[in-house]
Structure formats: C-alpha cells, structure tokens
Amino acid sequence: MPNSHSPAPTPAPTPPVSAAPSPSPRPVSMPRLATASLAGTAIEFYDFFVYGTAAALVLGPLFFPTFSPVAGTLAAFGTFAVGFLSRPLGSALFGHIGDRYGRRPVMFASLMLTGFATVAVGCVPSYATLGVAAPVLLLVLRFLQGLGLGGEWGGAVLLTAEHAPERRRGLWASFPQVGPAVGFLLANGVMLALSAALTESQFRDWGWRVPFWAAGLLAVGGLLLRASLHETPQFAELAASGRQATAPLAEVARGHWRLVLLTAGALAVGYAVFYTVSTWALAYGTERLGVSRTSMLVCIMAAVAVKGVVTPFAAMLGDRYGRRPLCLAGCAASAVWMFPMVALLHTGEPLLMFLGFLGALLAFITMFAVVAAYLPELYEPRVRCTGAAVGYNLAGVLGGALTPIVATALSGGSGPPWGVAAYLTLVALVSLGCFALLPETLPGRAVAPKREGAAAV
C-alpha cells in the first residue's frame, strides 16, 4: 500500500457528525433508533449467514453432485464468495442513494432486496431437478443477497452514528455491529433445531430450505420496525443547503481512494477471522474431524454469543481511549492467536474448540465494535455513506470471500492445518500495517495529521 499520494482538492469545510441541530419535529430516542438498526442488520445478516451455513453443510452435494466431496464444498463456497463480491457494488449503488437522497431510504430498499433473494434461494430446485441451471440460480440470488447487504451496513450505521451524541457515538453506533451476532445465532439456531428434529434425508430434502423461507417474515417485521425512523440531522442539513454529492462514487474515487484502500486492508482481517470460524471451521470439523454437526454449531454459536455481548463494552472503550488503539490491539491479538486457534480446533474436543473460537472472535470484535463509529468519522459527510460502506465491504472481498476457499485448499493432510494459521496471521499483519497508517478520529486523541477526505470530529 503506497504511503504517498497526489494531493486531492481540499473539500469544502463540513461540520462534524454531531454538530448540526436536528430538524426533526420530535426528539430522537437513541435506544429506539439503535434497536431498529440492530434489528435490521440482524435480519439481513441472518439472510447472509444462513447461506454460509447451508454452503458448509448441504449445498455441495445438492447442487454440485458430480464433484468430489472436497470439490463440492469448494464449489459451494464459491457461490458463497459471490455474495462478498457483490457487496461493494451494493455499497456503491445504495451509497449513491444514501448520499444523494438520504440514509433512511437505504435501510428500506436494502432490506427488501436481501429478503427477496433469501426466500428465493429456499425455492431453487436442486441439481437433480434443474441440472446446471440450479447452481446458476444460486449464484444470481447470492449476488443479489450481497448487493442488498452491501447497502444495509452503511444505512444502518450512519442513521445511528449521525444521530448519536459525540461522547457516546461509539456505543450507539456499535448496536448495528451486534446485529451480525444476532443474525448468526438466529440462522444457526434454526439450522441446529431442524438438524436435531429431522432425519438426515429430511434435512437434505427440504429441512435446509425452511430458514430461507422464514427470511420473508423477518423482512416484513424489519420494515415495520423501521417505518417510524427519521432522517439524520447531518443529511437533513446537507439537503437543506443543497450540498449533497451529485456523484458520490466519483468523488470517493477521485479524492478518497487511498482512504478506501487503507480501510479495506485494515478491516480484511476481521472478515477473514470471522468466516474462518463461522464457515470454514464448520465444514472442516464435520467433514475432516468427524465432529457432529450439532457439536460444531454449538461451539461456534456459543463463541459468537459471547462476542455479541462484549461488543458494546468494547465500543465504550473506543469512546474513552480512541478507535485506532483498539483496532491495533485487535489486529495484534489476531496475529498472535491464529496458530493456537488452529491447534485447539484440530483436537476435535468441543470445549477446546470453543476456547479457540472465542479467542479469535474476541480479537475480531475488539476491532469491529468501534469501526461503526470510526469509518464514518474518517469521511466527510457528503460522501460518507458511499466511502465508509465501500471500504467496509471491499474488506469483505479481501478477507471474507476467499478465506473459506483458501482455508479449504490449505487444510489437506492429516495433521493440523498450519497453512490456514499462517495465512490468517499474514492477513492480520497486513491489516495491522493499514491501521497504523490511519489517523485517530476521537477529539483530543489525534495521532496523525488529517488525511485525504477525513472528516473533522
């Protein structure tokens, strides 16, 4: 990553996230707003995660039956990766809407798109019925899932962060970051219940489809919950003065490209760690170690539950000590923990696997609890929805899309998959370097001069 760049035109001075008075006729309830944001991200990540669990457990033999077991798993993870590839596109599409027309419309449109695509996945016939058209449909629908999720994060985070008081912005903005944990637990809890209640043949025939169909009801509930939300005061002021970006993606590409690349590289390790635990480890444990599906899901879900509980507490530390120090600490902990995590996973013992997963996810959330406040603070308000969301979701391509595929390819042989640990350690070190090049945004704790496009706070 280059350390220098051509000087970009200095943007017009803009107020901090919390400086503009709210034009809303009624005061905003931060608990209600945070709950609505959390619920929406939980529903959309439920949609996204339920596909990952199905890819690890059943999609390979159902949609790629002519492949060997390992090749079928790789192919299923390939369709899983498509959702990450489309997320930056969703960020650009919905970011344009968010920066041009408001944060609030993004939260509705993205939820509807993701809900539709997820329900449709549950309706796709298997390869035995449709032939090659079946995996092609999976790819298209997974693409649409990622497109919707790429817009969800930016809308939910900005609606919360731009309403929040400055001294508690990290805490309130962290609530959408709890949503992925809730969505993961909900998705895997449904899968676990169906797996325990149905026979193997019933689960493969139709049981795995039920969580996808349930996404329709969840989407309707999320839309109703978000119906009463107000636009953010930050965007309302921009709109009132006619200062919205007309082409936010072009502005980001022209003036903030280095910031986007640094944030994407910095966050890549979080995606790599999370999807190693939640997706690759599930397939590795059931297929290579012979651990039951139920045991693997319980170990992973328990670790994710603790991660969700810890999230707001880590965010409060970010409000007190700064965003960047926690991000650096999380990267360093990830680099140190990857080899112990792989060793504990390879034992096949549930308690030891849980401890391995827990250590990895605590390192992960040390970073990701604060990025919901950190990323918006790095970008000026007129391009904030596009810049923050593109950087966040581009990191998903770098760290999440390929990690299950690379980890599966590196985990051959009878011994512990040390290649996986080495790969994750390398990603953590790269991310650590990227975070080191980013500035602090918490007032009074600046550690570097304001960089290209960074917002004043």
C-alpha positions as CSV (number, residue, x, y, z in Angstrom):
1,M,0.0,0.0,0.0
2,P,1.6,3.3,-1.0
3,N,2.4,5.8,1.7
4,S,2.1,8.8,-0.6
5,H,-0.5,10.1,-3.0
6,S,-1.2,13.0,-5.2
7,P,-2.8,15.9,-3.4
8,A,-6.5,15.9,-3.7
9,P,-8.6,19.1,-3.9
10,T,-9.4,20.3,-0.4
11,P,-13.1,19.6,0.2
12,A,-15.4,22.4,1.4
13,P,-15.4,22.7,5.2
14,T,-18.1,20.5,6.7
15,P,-19.5,20.3,10.2
16,P,-18.7,17.3,12.5
17,V,-21.1,14.4,12.7
18,S,-22.8,15.8,15.8
19,A,-22.7,19.5,15.1
20,A,-25.9,20.1,13.1
21,P,-29.1,20.6,15.0
22,S,-31.8,18.0,14.4
23,P,-34.6,19.2,12.1
24,S,-36.9,16.5,13.4
25,P,-40.1,17.8,15.0
26,R,-39.8,15.2,17.7
27,P,-36.7,14.3,19.8
28,V,-35.0,11.2,18.7
29,S,-34.9,8.2,21.1
30,M,-31.4,6.7,20.8
31,P,-32.4,3.4,22.3
32,R,-35.3,3.0,19.9
33,L,-33.1,4.1,16.9
34,A,-30.3,1.7,18.0
35,T,-32.8,-1.1,18.4
36,A,-34.3,-0.6,14.9
37,S,-30.8,-0.5,13.4
38,L,-29.8,-3.6,15.3
39,A,-32.9,-5.5,14.2
40,G,-32.4,-4.6,10.6
41,T,-28.8,-5.7,10.5
42,A,-29.6,-8.8,12.4
43,I,-32.3,-9.7,9.8
44,E,-30.0,-9.0,6.8
45,F,-27.1,-10.9,8.3
46,Y,-29.4,-13.8,9.2
47,D,-30.1,-13.9,5.4
48,F,-26.4,-13.8,4.6
49,F,-25.3,-16.3,7.3
50,V,-27.9,-18.9,6.7
51,Y,-26.5,-19.3,3.2
52,G,-23.0,-19.8,4.6
53,T,-24.2,-22.5,7.0
54,A,-26.1,-24.2,4.2
55,A,-23.0,-24.0,2.0
56,A,-20.9,-25.7,4.6
57,L,-23.5,-28.4,5.3
58,V,-25.6,-29.3,2.3
59,L,-25.3,-27.2,-0.8
60,G,-22.2,-29.1,-2.2
61,P,-23.9,-32.5,-2.6
62,L,-27.3,-31.0,-3.6
63,F,-26.1,-28.5,-6.3
64,F,-22.7,-30.0,-7.3
65,P,-23.3,-33.7,-7.0
66,T,-20.8,-34.6,-9.8
67,F,-17.9,-33.2,-7.8
68,S,-15.9,-35.0,-5.1
69,P,-16.8,-34.1,-1.6
70,V,-13.9,-31.6,-1.2
71,A,-14.5,-30.1,-4.7
72,G,-18.2,-29.9,-4.0
73,T,-17.5,-27.9,-0.8
74,L,-15.2,-25.6,-2.7
75,A,-17.8,-25.1,-5.3
76,A,-20.4,-24.3,-2.6
77,F,-18.0,-21.9,-1.0
78,G,-17.5,-20.3,-4.5
79,T,-21.2,-19.4,-4.6
80,F,-20.8,-18.2,-1.0
81,A,-18.0,-15.9,-2.2
82,V,-20.1,-14.3,-4.8
83,G,-22.1,-12.5,-2.1
84,F,-19.0,-10.8,-1.0
85,L,-18.0,-9.8,-4.5
86,S,-21.3,-8.0,-5.0
87,R,-21.3,-6.2,-1.6
88,P,-19.0,-3.4,-2.8
89,L,-21.3,-2.9,-5.8
90,G,-24.2,-2.7,-3.4
91,S,-22.3,-0.2,-1.4
92,A,-21.8,2.0,-4.5
93,L,-25.5,1.7,-5.5
94,F,-27.0,2.3,-2.1
95,G,-24.3,4.7,-1.1
96,H,-25.3,6.9,-4.0
97,I,-28.9,6.8,-2.7
98,G,-27.7,7.5,0.9
99,D,-25.5,10.4,0.0
100,R,-27.9,11.9,-2.6
101,Y,-31.4,11.2,-1.2
102,G,-30.8,10.2,2.5
103,R,-29.8,7.4,4.8
104,R,-33.3,6.4,5.6
105,P,-34.4,5.1,2.1
106,V,-31.3,2.8,2.0
107,M,-32.5,0.9,5.1
108,F,-35.8,0.0,3.4
109,A,-34.5,-0.8,-0.1
110,S,-31.6,-3.0,1.0
111,L,-33.8,-5.0,3.4
112,M,-36.4,-5.7,0.8
113,L,-33.8,-6.8,-1.8
114,T,-32.0,-9.1,0.6
115,G,-35.2,-10.6,2.0
116,F,-36.5,-11.4,-1.5
117,A,-33.2,-13.1,-2.6
118,T,-33.0,-15.2,0.5
119,V,-36.6,-16.5,0.2
120,A,-35.9,-17.3,-3.4
121,V,-32.8,-19.4,-2.5
122,G,-35.1,-21.6,-0.5
123,C,-37.2,-22.2,-3.6
124,V,-34.5,-23.2,-6.0
125,P,-34.7,-26.9,-7.1
126,S,-31.6,-29.0,-6.7
127,Y,-29.3,-30.1,-9.5
128,A,-31.2,-33.4,-9.8
129,T,-34.3,-31.4,-10.9
130,L,-32.9,-28.4,-12.9
131,G,-29.4,-29.6,-13.8
132,V,-26.8,-26.9,-14.3
133,A,-29.5,-24.2,-14.1
134,A,-29.8,-24.8,-10.3
135,P,-26.2,-23.7,-9.3
136,V,-26.5,-20.8,-11.8
137,L,-29.7,-19.6,-10.0
138,L,-27.9,-19.9,-6.7
139,L,-25.1,-17.6,-8.0
140,V,-27.6,-15.0,-9.2
141,L,-29.5,-15.0,-5.9
142,R,-26.4,-14.9,-3.8
143,F,-25.3,-12.0,-5.9
144,L,-28.5,-10.1,-5.0
145,Q,-28.1,-11.0,-1.3
146,G,-24.7,-9.4,-1.3
147,L,-26.0,-6.4,-3.2
148,G,-28.6,-5.7,-0.5
149,L,-26.2,-6.3,2.4
150,G,-23.7,-4.0,0.9
151,G,-26.2,-1.2,1.3
152,E,-27.6,-2.2,4.7
153,W,-24.4,-1.6,6.7
154,G,-23.9,2.0,5.6
155,G,-27.5,3.0,6.0
156,A,-27.9,1.4,9.5
157,V,-24.6,2.7,10.9
158,L,-25.0,6.2,9.6
159,L,-28.6,6.5,10.8
160,T,-27.3,5.7,14.3
161,A,-23.9,7.4,14.2
162,E,-25.2,10.7,12.8
163,H,-27.9,10.9,15.5
164,A,-25.7,9.9,18.4
165,P,-24.0,12.4,20.8
166,E,-20.3,12.7,20.2
167,R,-19.2,11.3,23.5
168,R,-21.3,8.2,23.1
169,R,-21.1,7.8,19.4
170,G,-19.1,4.6,19.5
171,L,-21.5,3.0,22.0
172,W,-24.7,3.8,20.0
173,A,-23.1,3.0,16.6
174,S,-22.0,-0.4,17.9
175,F,-25.6,-1.6,18.1
176,P,-25.7,-2.4,14.4
177,Q,-22.5,-4.3,14.9
178,V,-24.3,-6.6,17.4
179,G,-26.8,-7.4,14.6
180,P,-24.4,-9.8,12.8
181,A,-24.1,-11.9,16.0
182,V,-27.8,-12.0,16.5
183,G,-28.3,-12.9,12.8
184,F,-25.7,-15.6,13.0
185,L,-27.2,-17.1,16.2
186,L,-30.7,-17.0,14.7
187,A,-29.6,-18.6,11.4
188,N,-27.6,-21.3,13.0
189,G,-30.1,-21.9,15.8
190,V,-32.8,-22.6,13.2
191,M,-30.4,-24.9,11.3
192,L,-29.5,-26.6,14.6
193,A,-33.1,-27.2,15.6
194,L,-34.0,-28.6,12.2
195,S,-30.9,-30.7,12.1
196,A,-31.8,-32.2,15.5
197,A,-35.5,-32.6,14.7
198,L,-35.3,-34.1,11.2
199,T,-33.6,-37.2,9.8
200,E,-30.6,-36.7,7.6
201,S,-32.7,-37.3,4.5
202,Q,-35.4,-35.0,5.6
203,F,-32.9,-32.2,6.3
204,R,-31.3,-32.6,2.9
205,D,-34.6,-32.9,1.0
206,W,-36.4,-29.9,2.5
207,G,-35.4,-29.0,6.0
208,W,-32.5,-26.8,5.0
209,R,-34.9,-24.6,3.0
210,V,-37.1,-23.6,6.0
211,P,-34.6,-21.0,7.3
212,F,-34.6,-19.3,3.9
213,W,-38.4,-19.2,3.7
214,A,-38.5,-17.7,7.2
215,A,-36.5,-14.7,6.0
216,G,-39.6,-13.3,4.3
217,L,-41.4,-13.0,7.7
218,L,-38.3,-11.4,9.2
219,A,-38.0,-8.9,6.4
220,V,-41.6,-7.8,6.9
221,G,-41.1,-7.3,10.6
222,G,-37.9,-5.3,10.0
223,L,-39.6,-3.0,7.5
224,L,-42.4,-2.3,10.0
225,L,-39.9,-1.6,12.8
226,R,-38.0,0.9,10.6
227,A,-41.1,2.7,9.4
228,S,-41.1,5.5,12.0
229,L,-37.4,6.3,11.8
230,H,-36.3,9.9,11.0
231,E,-33.6,11.1,8.6
232,T,-30.4,12.1,10.2
233,P,-29.8,15.7,11.1
234,Q,-26.4,15.6,9.3
235,F,-28.0,14.7,6.0
236,A,-31.0,17.0,6.5
237,E,-28.7,20.0,6.8
238,L,-26.8,19.0,3.7
239,A,-30.1,18.6,1.8
240,A,-31.4,21.9,3.1
241,S,-28.4,23.7,1.8
242,G,-28.2,21.8,-1.5
243,R,-24.7,20.4,-0.7
244,Q,-25.4,16.7,-1.3
245,A,-22.9,14.9,-3.6
246,T,-24.3,14.5,-7.1
247,A,-21.9,11.7,-7.9
248,P,-20.6,10.4,-4.6
249,L,-18.8,7.4,-6.0
250,A,-16.8,9.6,-8.4
251,E,-15.9,11.9,-5.6
252,V,-14.7,9.0,-3.5
253,A,-12.7,7.5,-6.3
254,R,-11.1,10.9,-7.1
255,G,-10.5,12.3,-3.7
256,H,-10.6,9.5,-1.2
257,W,-9.2,6.4,-3.0
258,R,-6.3,6.0,-0.6
259,L,-8.6,6.1,2.4
260,V,-10.8,3.5,0.9
261,L,-7.9,1.1,0.2
262,L,-6.5,1.6,3.7
263,T,-9.8,0.9,5.4
264,A,-10.4,-2.1,3.2
265,G,-7.0,-3.5,4.0
266,A,-7.3,-2.7,7.7
267,L,-10.7,-4.5,8.1
268,A,-9.8,-7.5,6.0
269,V,-8.5,-9.5,9.0
270,G,-11.9,-9.2,10.8
271,Y,-13.7,-10.8,7.9
272,A,-11.0,-13.5,7.5
273,V,-11.2,-14.4,11.2
274,F,-14.9,-14.4,11.4
275,Y,-15.6,-16.5,8.3
276,T,-12.8,-18.9,9.2
277,V,-14.6,-19.6,12.5
278,S,-18.2,-19.5,11.3
279,T,-17.9,-21.2,7.9
280,W,-14.6,-23.0,7.2
281,A,-14.3,-24.4,10.7
282,L,-17.8,-25.8,10.5
283,A,-17.0,-27.7,7.3
284,Y,-13.6,-28.8,8.5
285,G,-14.9,-30.1,11.8
286,T,-17.8,-32.1,10.3
287,E,-16.0,-33.4,7.2
288,R,-12.4,-33.9,8.3
289,L,-12.5,-34.4,12.0
290,G,-15.8,-36.3,12.2
291,V,-17.3,-34.0,14.8
292,S,-21.1,-34.0,14.8
293,R,-22.9,-31.1,13.1
294,T,-24.6,-30.3,16.4
295,S,-21.4,-30.1,18.4
296,M,-19.7,-27.8,15.9
297,L,-22.7,-25.5,15.7
298,V,-23.0,-25.3,19.4
299,C,-19.3,-24.4,19.8
300,I,-19.4,-21.7,17.2
301,M,-22.7,-20.3,18.4
302,A,-21.5,-20.1,22.0
303,A,-18.4,-18.1,20.9
304,V,-20.5,-15.8,18.7
305,A,-22.9,-15.2,21.6
306,V,-20.1,-14.0,23.9
307,K,-18.8,-11.8,21.1
308,G,-22.2,-10.2,20.7
309,V,-22.4,-9.4,24.5
310,V,-18.9,-8.0,24.5
311,T,-19.5,-5.6,21.5
312,P,-21.0,-2.6,23.3
313,F,-18.3,-2.8,26.1
314,A,-15.5,-2.7,23.5
315,A,-17.2,0.2,21.8
316,M,-17.3,2.1,25.1
317,L,-13.6,1.6,25.4
318,G,-13.3,3.2,22.0
319,D,-15.2,6.2,23.2
320,R,-12.8,6.6,26.1
321,Y,-9.4,5.7,24.7
322,G,-9.8,6.1,20.9
323,R,-10.9,4.0,17.9
324,R,-7.4,3.3,16.5
325,P,-5.8,1.8,19.6
326,L,-8.5,-0.8,19.9
327,C,-8.1,-1.6,16.2
328,L,-4.4,-2.0,16.5
329,A,-4.8,-4.2,19.6
330,G,-7.4,-6.4,17.8
331,C,-5.1,-6.9,14.8
332,A,-2.1,-7.8,17.1
333,A,-4.2,-10.3,19.1
334,S,-5.5,-11.9,15.9
335,A,-1.9,-12.4,14.6
336,V,-0.9,-14.0,17.9
337,W,-3.9,-16.3,18.3
338,M,-4.3,-17.9,14.9
339,F,-1.9,-20.8,15.5
340,P,-3.3,-21.6,18.9
341,M,-6.9,-21.5,17.4
342,V,-6.0,-24.0,14.7
343,A,-4.3,-26.3,17.3
344,L,-7.4,-26.2,19.5
345,L,-9.7,-26.8,16.6
346,H,-7.7,-29.8,15.4
347,T,-8.3,-31.6,18.8
348,G,-12.0,-32.1,17.9
349,E,-12.8,-31.6,21.6
350,P,-15.8,-29.2,22.0
351,L,-14.6,-27.2,25.0
352,L,-11.1,-26.7,23.4
353,M,-12.6,-25.8,20.1
354,F,-14.9,-23.3,21.8
355,L,-11.9,-21.6,23.5
356,G,-10.1,-21.4,20.2
357,F,-13.1,-19.8,18.5
358,L,-13.7,-17.5,21.5
359,G,-10.2,-16.1,21.5
360,A,-10.4,-15.4,17.8
361,L,-13.8,-13.7,17.9
362,L,-12.8,-11.5,20.9
363,A,-9.8,-10.3,18.9
364,F,-12.1,-9.7,16.0
365,I,-14.7,-7.7,17.9
366,T,-12.1,-5.5,19.6
367,M,-11.7,-4.0,16.1
368,F,-15.2,-4.3,14.7
369,A,-17.0,-2.9,17.8
370,V,-15.5,0.6,17.0
371,V,-15.4,0.7,13.2
372,A,-19.1,1.7,13.0
373,A,-18.1,5.0,14.6
374,Y,-14.6,5.1,13.1
375,L,-15.3,4.7,9.4
376,P,-18.0,7.4,9.2
377,E,-15.7,9.8,11.1
378,L,-13.0,9.3,8.5
379,Y,-15.1,10.5,5.6
380,E,-16.7,13.9,5.1
381,P,-20.5,13.9,5.4
382,R,-21.4,14.5,1.7
383,V,-19.7,11.2,0.6
384,R,-19.8,9.3,4.0
385,C,-22.4,6.7,3.0
386,T,-20.5,5.7,-0.1
387,G,-17.0,5.9,1.2
388,A,-17.5,4.1,4.5
389,A,-19.7,1.4,3.0
390,V,-17.4,0.7,0.0
391,G,-14.3,0.5,2.3
392,Y,-16.1,-1.8,4.7
393,N,-17.5,-4.1,2.1
394,L,-14.4,-4.2,-0.1
395,A,-12.7,-5.6,3.0
396,G,-15.2,-8.4,2.8
397,V,-13.9,-9.3,-0.6
398,L,-10.3,-9.2,0.6
399,G,-10.9,-11.1,3.8
400,G,-14.2,-12.9,3.6
401,A,-14.9,-14.0,0.1
402,L,-11.7,-16.1,-0.5
403,T,-10.9,-17.2,3.1
404,P,-13.2,-20.3,3.2
405,I,-11.8,-21.3,-0.3
406,V,-8.2,-20.7,0.6
407,A,-8.5,-22.4,4.0
408,T,-10.2,-25.5,2.5
409,A,-7.4,-25.7,-0.1
410,L,-4.7,-25.3,2.6
411,S,-6.2,-27.8,5.0
412,G,-5.2,-31.0,3.2
413,G,-3.2,-33.7,5.0
414,S,-3.7,-35.5,8.3
415,G,-2.1,-33.0,10.6
416,P,-3.3,-29.7,11.9
417,P,-3.9,-27.2,9.1
418,W,-1.0,-24.9,9.9
419,G,-1.2,-23.4,6.4
420,V,-4.5,-21.9,7.4
421,A,-3.0,-20.4,10.6
422,A,-0.1,-18.9,8.6
423,Y,-2.5,-17.4,6.0
424,L,-4.6,-15.7,8.7
425,T,-1.5,-14.4,10.6
426,L,-0.3,-12.8,7.3
427,V,-3.7,-11.2,6.8
428,A,-3.6,-9.9,10.4
429,L,-0.2,-8.3,9.9
430,V,-1.2,-6.6,6.7
431,S,-4.3,-5.2,8.4
432,L,-2.1,-4.0,11.3
433,G,0.0,-2.1,8.9
434,C,-3.0,-0.5,7.3
435,F,-4.5,0.6,10.7
436,A,-1.1,2.1,11.5
437,L,-1.4,4.4,8.5
438,L,-4.9,5.6,9.5
439,P,-5.5,8.6,11.8
440,E,-7.3,8.7,15.1
441,T,-10.7,10.5,14.9
442,L,-11.6,10.8,18.6
443,P,-11.4,14.5,19.6
444,G,-8.3,15.2,21.7
445,R,-6.6,12.0,20.8
446,A,-5.4,12.7,17.2
447,V,-2.2,10.8,16.5
448,A,-1.7,11.7,12.8
449,P,-2.5,14.7,10.6
450,K,-5.9,14.6,9.0
451,R,-5.7,12.6,5.8
452,E,-7.3,12.7,2.5
453,G,-11.1,13.4,2.9
454,A,-11.1,12.7,6.6
455,A,-14.0,14.5,8.4
456,A,-13.4,16.8,11.3
457,V,-14.7,15.5,14.6
